[in-house]
Amino acid sequence: MIEYCVLALLQGGERYGFELVRTLSEVPGMVTSEGTLYPLLSRLRRAGVVETSWRESPSGPPRRYYRLTSSGRAVLEAFSGEWASFRDAVDHFLNQEKAA
C-alpha cells in the first residue's frame, strides 16, 4: 500500500526521496524508512509511473526529485476506485460485527 501513498503524495507535485520518507512517517501507523522507500521508488521508476530529475540542494549533495508520469496518474486513479470499494466492504463487515 505504501506505493499508492507515495503516488498520492506525488500527485501534488514533485518531491525528493527523504521528503517522502519524512511526510509518510508523520502519519500515525504509517511506518516506513529510507531502506523501504528507495527500492520502491526505483521500482516505480523502472515501471514508468514516476520519472526523476536531479537538482542541486541548498544544503548538501544534489537531490533526486520524483514526479508522476501520465501512466502513474492512471495507476493512481484506478487504485483510488478500487480502494474505495475495498474500504467500504471492510467497513461493512466491521460495522456488522459491532451491531451483533
HELIX and SHEET records of a PDB file:
HELIX    1   1 ILE A    2  LEU A   10  1                                   9    
HELIX    2   2 GLY A   17  SER A   25  1                                   9    
HELIX    3   3 GLU A   34  ARG A   46  1                                  13    
HELIX    4   4 SER A   70  ALA A   99  1                                  30    
SHEET    1   A 3 ARG A  15  TYR A  16  0                                        
SHEET    2   A 3 ARG A  63  LEU A  68 -1                                        
SHEET    3   A 3 VAL A  50  ARG A  55 -1                                        
END                                                                             
